Amino acid sequence: MRIRSLILMLIAFVMGGGVLLLTLSVVLLAGNSRAERESGTTSSDYLHIEGLVQNSHELLAMLDILTTETSSAFVLVERLSQRCREDIHFIVASSMFDRTHDIADLESLMDDALDRAATVQTADDPDLALEQYDEAAIAYLDQLDELQTQCQFIAKRDALQVGNQRRLTTITLIVAAVMYFIMVIAIFRGMLKRLVIPVQQLAGASERSMRLDEPFRLEPTGPQEVHALTVTVGAFVASLESKVAARTAELAEAHDTAVEALIREKVVTGELEQAMEQLEVFASTDKLTGLSNRAVFLDRLTQLMKHARRDGSRFAVLFFDFDRFKVVNDSLGHEVGDALLCDIATIFKRELRESDTVARFGGDEFVVLLRNLTNWSDAVLKAQRLLDVLARPHQLGDHLIVSSASIGVVTNERDYSQPGEMIRDADAAMYQAKENGRAQVVVFDQEMHADALDRLSLESDLRKALNDEQLRLVYQPIVDLETGLVSGFESLLRWDHPERGLISPLDFIPIAEDTGLIVPIGQWVLKAAAAQIAIWNRSRDPKRRLKISVNVSKRQLQEASFPDDVIACQREYGLQAGVLQLEITESMIVDDRSNVAPQLRRLRELGFPIVMDDFGTGVSSLSTLHEFPIDVLKIDQAFIRVLDRDRSLLAVVASITNLADNLGIQTVAEGIETADILGALQSIGCTWGQGYFFAKPMPPADVEAYLFQHDQEQTQRAA
């Protein structure tokens, strides 16, 4: 019975130990897999950090060019700084951000460096300004270096942890297996000791029986002991056979597992190599179009500039921006927009030589590098050829799309020292092409440097203007042409620059719209105008309550919260319904009707009249006037100012007035400067008017004096 108990204990130990060993293996392998996944995530995040660092170093390199006194070039950095901001926002949202470095103030450091760089050449003390810029740039660069160092440390640490985890798993499994088999052997040896004497007796009896030809017997044992010993030995032999079979099966399973692990390791290694190849492709090509990306283009341009200095070869950079691409995206969807970009990429590949390079910089911006030019004029001829080809309609499924390009051209005829300088100047030429009317080629010239410098300086100053109270409103009256009563005012924005004096809205409003500053500026204008009209209406007869028209930009209308902001402003200053009117330009609603029209309709439903300004300067016609969600139509002053000299236009103005009246739309004639023009408008029944004949735009104090005098005159006429 004791032997049987030992055998049962051995079996139980073998099974229990095997289960524990298997469980330990599963736990350790799971730890390995988790560590490898975390290491892979860290590597992916690190690639995004590297992209931000590369873009930021390029930005600082171009800022260094800006601050060089001897350089005749000025770095147009606003587009690159916008891309850096997008990179920063992407990194802040990534998983790496939580584990590496707080970069919440990185964008403010970059803005500080931009502002200081823009003021170096115009500062009273350039040396001090340059020193301040160096400090800002170093602070930004130190922040980037610290971020990159921590990312590299985490990547190396994760890789080391994965290796240590694998080695720990292997050693632990080996030690556990060795200890397990040692304990099995120890128990097995203890059981053998208990069987050795009976077995020796059995063997001795058998030997004597064969040698003396005597019957087999055990002297000290009886039949019962022999039977018991025989059963025990048989059971022991059977147990040994089962153990041998089990061990054989374990070895076979271990062999199969090792083979599978080896195969899996080879598969993982192959996948890793494939992933590295894909990463290299991703790092050098644009994902959507398959063209080269910005990094590859800059590298090739750098190498070409070095070769050109040695052999005098000629080359050119062409910067492309496709007109009205945003309209395609907004009206037909991003899938059609992406298809258009891919079709454009195909055209570039077909039209350019293998030695040339075309890259997509982002959005609808493409840049081409033309090598081995025979004459400088070849660059313009090639740009014109591409302009003509790209202007042809694109058949994208059921849509036939026409999207022309604005192209800026720059050659190495000027001695450029950095690739960023050539791209900057090509970009500036492209913007000039857009300002000239789009769908054309413009070659960069020296005057564009001054324009770029002035624009960047204005942008930097405009960021400070709102907080420094440099912006103010003036008001021009709108008069009832029949009675002469003032019905309201249009609020107009002015900028009193501390050094430049009064700056025209035509100069700074486009900058505000491009940079997004128009949104906070527009919010300030809305509140300031509402507060002022509320003050004037408190002292007036409710029957002669004044209205105020506030100009609104497309960027403001695209803000989902804009209607709520207008309602909050109306409630804050206690304005009655219809007092606050929102004024938009004709081109705004015509160019992108599907985008802003729903917002305009909602504002009308909320009780805010919509005024269309500058009617007659866009592409709309009288036949489409009923499609617009408007309440008031302002006829552009280009028609009104010449009525006293060109009476043929009076019929056009009369047609506009009559049609608007039939549609229930009020009309306001802008630019009334003489009594003859006023008489002509009164003869055709135009209801409202504004212009210098009544009053120039005035500050609030002058408006109060104007209203006082106007009210007295009206009272005297009534008497």
Secondary structure, 3 states (H helix, E strand, C coil): CHHHHHHHHHHHHHHHHHHHHHHHHHHHHHHHHHHHHHHHHHHHHHHHHHHHHHHHHHHHHHHHHHCCCCCCCCCCCHHHHHHHHHHHHHHHHCHHHHHHCCCCCHHHHHHHHHHHHHCCCCCCCHHHHHHHHHHHHHHHHHHHHHHHHHHHHHHHHHHHHHHHHHHHHHHHHHHHHHHHHHHHHHHHHHHHHHHHHHHHHHHHHHHHHHHHCCCCCCCCCCHHHHHHHHHHHHHHHHHHHHHHHHHHHHHHHHHHHHHHHHHHHHHHHHHHHHHHHHHHHHHHECCCCCCECHHHHHHHHHHHHHHHHHHCCCCEEEEEEECCHHHHHHHHCHHHHHHHHHHHHHHHHHHCCCCCEEEEEECCEEEEEECCCCCCHHHHHHHHHHHHHHCCCEEECCEEECCCEEEEEEECCCCCCCHHHHHHHHHHHHHHHHHCCCCCEEECCCHHHHHHHHHHHHHHHHHHHCCCCCEEEEEEEEEECCCCCEEEEEEEEEEEECCCEEECHHHHHHHHHHHCCHHHHHHHHHHHHHHHHHHHHHCCCHHHCCEEEEECCHHHHCCCCHHHHHHHHHHHCCCCCCCEEEEEEHHHHHHCHHHHHHHHHHHHHCCCCEEEEEECCCCCCHHHHHHCCCCEEEECHHHHCCCCCCCHHHHHHHHHHHHHHHCCCEEEEECCCCHHHHHHHHHCCCCEEECCCCCCCECHHHHHHHHHHHHHHHHHHHC
